Amino acid sequence: MRPVTALSDLTPIQIRALIKLDTPGGDPDSVGRRIEELSPQILMGVFELLELKLATSEFGWQNTAWFRLTPKGRAVREFGEA
């Protein structure tokens, strides 16, 4: 995959996933979303964002998977490019 630096490089499902993982106001300390909160379609987009380094995953309380935007992902979401 080539590096993504612009919103226009993303597919519609990747854009929907990017929006879903962000918090209103773009809080840099956002904890993101739990895997259980995401539909299968959005989850596929999230996995693609992980490959593009626009999102990250972590295990939290009770080993629940969490996904959130990276600083690069937040820049693409907020400014249209990174």
PyRosetta script that sets phi, psi and omega in degrees:
from pyrosetta import init, pose_from_sequence

init()
pose = pose_from_sequence("MRPVTALSDLTPIQIRALIKLDTPGGDPDSVGRRIEELSPQILMGVFELLELKLATSEFGWQNTAWFRLTPKGRAVREFGEA")
pose.set_psi(1, 138.1)
pose.set_omega(1, 177.9)
pose.set_phi(2, -81.4)
pose.set_psi(2, 155.6)
pose.set_omega(2, -178.8)
pose.set_phi(3, -62.6)
pose.set_psi(3, 136.6)
pose.set_omega(3, 176.9)
pose.set_phi(4, -100.4)
pose.set_psi(4, 125.3)
pose.set_omega(4, 177.3)
pose.set_phi(5, -128.1)
pose.set_psi(5, -3.2)
pose.set_omega(5, -178.4)
pose.set_phi(6, -132.9)
pose.set_psi(6, 147.9)
pose.set_omega(6, 177.2)
pose.set_phi(7, -58.0)
pose.set_psi(7, -35.5)
pose.set_omega(7, -179.0)
pose.set_phi(8, -66.6)
pose.set_psi(8, -14.3)
pose.set_omega(8, 176.8)
pose.set_phi(9, -79.3)
pose.set_psi(9, -14.5)
pose.set_omega(9, -173.6)
pose.set_phi(10, -89.2)
pose.set_psi(10, 153.0)
pose.set_omega(10, 174.0)
pose.set_phi(11, -80.4)
pose.set_psi(11, 163.5)
pose.set_omega(11, 178.3)
pose.set_phi(12, -55.7)
pose.set_psi(12, -40.6)
pose.set_omega(12, -179.2)
pose.set_phi(13, -70.6)
pose.set_psi(13, -33.4)
pose.set_omega(13, 176.0)
pose.set_phi(14, -65.9)
pose.set_psi(14, -39.0)
pose.set_omega(14, 177.6)
pose.set_phi(15, -65.3)
pose.set_psi(15, -42.9)
pose.set_omega(15, 177.9)
pose.set_phi(16, -61.2)
pose.set_psi(16, -40.9)
pose.set_omega(16, 178.5)
pose.set_phi(17, -66.0)
pose.set_psi(17, -40.1)
pose.set_omega(17, 178.6)
pose.set_phi(18, -59.8)
pose.set_psi(18, -42.9)
pose.set_omega(18, 178.8)
pose.set_phi(19, -67.5)
pose.set_psi(19, -42.9)
pose.set_omega(19, -178.1)
pose.set_phi(20, -62.8)
pose.set_psi(20, -35.4)
pose.set_omega(20, -177.9)
pose.set_phi(21, -79.1)
pose.set_psi(21, -17.9)
pose.set_omega(21, -178.7)
pose.set_phi(22, -82.1)
pose.set_psi(22, 156.4)
pose.set_omega(22, 175.2)
pose.set_phi(23, -106.1)
pose.set_psi(23, 149.3)
pose.set_omega(23, 177.6)
pose.set_phi(24, -54.3)
pose.set_psi(24, 133.4)
pose.set_omega(24, -179.4)
pose.set_phi(25, 87.6)
pose.set_psi(25, -3.3)
pose.set_omega(25, 176.9)
pose.set_phi(26, 60.8)
pose.set_psi(26, 42.1)
pose.set_omega(26, -179.1)
pose.set_phi(27, -60.1)
pose.set_psi(27, 118.0)
pose.set_omega(27, -179.8)
pose.set_phi(28, -61.4)
pose.set_psi(28, -21.7)
pose.set_omega(28, 179.4)
pose.set_phi(29, -93.2)
pose.set_psi(29, 17.0)
pose.set_omega(29, -179.7)
pose.set_phi(30, -54.7)
pose.set_psi(30, 135.3)
pose.set_omega(30, 176.5)
pose.set_phi(31, -84.7)
pose.set_psi(31, -9.6)
pose.set_omega(31, 178.0)
pose.set_phi(32, 82.4)
pose.set_psi(32, -146.3)
pose.set_omega(32, -177.2)
pose.set_phi(33, -127.6)
pose.set_psi(33, 145.3)
pose.set_omega(33, 174.6)
pose.set_phi(34, -76.9)
pose.set_psi(34, 151.7)
pose.set_omega(34, -179.3)
pose.set_phi(35, -57.7)
pose.set_psi(35, -33.9)
pose.set_omega(35, -179.0)
pose.set_phi(36, -67.4)
pose.set_psi(36, -18.6)
pose.set_omega(36, -179.0)
pose.set_phi(37, -84.0)
pose.set_psi(37, -7.7)
pose.set_omega(37, -172.6)
pose.set_phi(38, -107.7)
pose.set_psi(38, 136.6)
pose.set_omega(38, 175.9)
pose.set_phi(39, -71.4)
pose.set_psi(39, 160.0)
pose.set_omega(39, 179.0)
pose.set_phi(40, -56.1)
pose.set_psi(40, -39.2)
pose.set_omega(40, -180.0)
pose.set_phi(41, -65.1)
pose.set_psi(41, -46.9)
pose.set_omega(41, 178.6)
pose.set_phi(42, -65.2)
pose.set_psi(42, -37.9)
pose.set_omega(42, 179.3)
pose.set_phi(43, -60.9)
pose.set_psi(43, -38.5)
pose.set_omega(43, 175.9)
pose.set_phi(44, -61.2)
pose.set_psi(44, -42.0)
pose.set_omega(44, 176.9)
pose.set_phi(45, -64.1)
pose.set_psi(45, -38.6)
pose.set_omega(45, 178.5)
pose.set_phi(46, -63.1)
pose.set_psi(46, -43.6)
pose.set_omega(46, 178.7)
pose.set_phi(47, -61.3)
pose.set_psi(47, -35.6)
pose.set_omega(47, 175.8)
pose.set_phi(48, -67.8)
pose.set_psi(48, -38.4)
pose.set_omega(48, 176.8)
pose.set_phi(49, -64.5)
pose.set_psi(49, -34.6)
pose.set_omega(49, 176.3)
pose.set_phi(50, -61.4)
pose.set_psi(50, -44.5)
pose.set_omega(50, 179.2)
pose.set_phi(51, -63.1)
pose.set_psi(51, -32.9)
pose.set_omega(51, -178.6)
pose.set_phi(52, -85.6)
pose.set_psi(52, 0.6)
pose.set_omega(52, -179.3)
pose.set_phi(53, 65.0)
pose.set_psi(53, 26.7)
pose.set_omega(53, 176.3)
pose.set_phi(54, -96.9)
pose.set_psi(54, -12.2)
pose.set_omega(54, 178.2)
pose.set_phi(55, -140.3)
pose.set_psi(55, 163.5)
pose.set_omega(55, 178.4)
pose.set_phi(56, -134.9)
pose.set_psi(56, 158.4)
pose.set_omega(56, 177.4)
pose.set_phi(57, -124.5)
pose.set_psi(57, 149.1)
pose.set_omega(57, 178.9)
pose.set_phi(58, -145.8)
pose.set_psi(58, 156.9)
pose.set_omega(58, 171.7)
pose.set_phi(59, -101.8)
pose.set_psi(59, 130.9)
pose.set_omega(59, -178.8)
pose.set_phi(60, -114.1)
pose.set_psi(60, -148.3)
pose.set_omega(60, -177.3)
pose.set_phi(61, -52.3)
pose.set_psi(61, 132.4)
pose.set_omega(61, -179.5)
pose.set_phi(62, 56.7)
pose.set_psi(62, 33.5)
pose.set_omega(62, 178.3)
pose.set_phi(63, 57.4)
pose.set_psi(63, 33.6)
pose.set_omega(63, 175.4)
pose.set_phi(64, -82.3)
pose.set_psi(64, 133.8)
pose.set_omega(64, 178.2)
pose.set_phi(65, -76.7)
pose.set_psi(65, 134.0)
pose.set_omega(65, 177.4)
pose.set_phi(66, -122.7)
pose.set_psi(66, 144.1)
pose.set_omega(66, 177.4)
pose.set_phi(67, -125.1)
pose.set_psi(67, 138.7)
pose.set_omega(67, 175.9)
pose.set_phi(68, -149.7)
pose.set_psi(68, 164.9)
pose.set_omega(68, -179.1)
pose.set_phi(69, -74.7)
pose.set_psi(69, 146.3)
pose.set_omega(69, 170.7)
pose.set_phi(70, -83.2)
pose.set_psi(70, 169.4)
pose.set_omega(70, 175.0)
pose.set_phi(71, -55.8)
pose.set_psi(71, -37.9)
pose.set_omega(71, 177.2)
pose.set_phi(72, -65.4)
pose.set_psi(72, -42.7)
pose.set_omega(72, 178.0)
pose.set_phi(73, -63.1)
pose.set_psi(73, -39.7)
pose.set_omega(73, 178.1)
pose.set_phi(74, -64.9)
pose.set_psi(74, -39.3)
pose.set_omega(74, 178.4)
pose.set_phi(75, -65.2)
pose.set_psi(75, -41.7)
pose.set_omega(75, 177.0)
pose.set_phi(76, -63.1)
pose.set_psi(76, -43.5)
pose.set_omega(76, -179.2)
pose.set_phi(77, -64.6)
pose.set_psi(77, -44.9)
pose.set_omega(77, -173.1)
pose.set_phi(78, -84.4)
pose.set_psi(78, -37.3)
pose.set_omega(78, -172.2)
pose.set_phi(79, -115.3)
pose.set_psi(79, -5.9)
pose.set_omega(79, 179.3)
pose.set_phi(80, 86.2)
pose.set_psi(80, -4.8)
pose.set_omega(80, 176.5)
pose.set_phi(81, -163.7)
pose.set_psi(81, 163.2)
pose.set_omega(81, 178.6)
pose.set_phi(82, -130.7)
pose.dump_pdb("model.pdb")
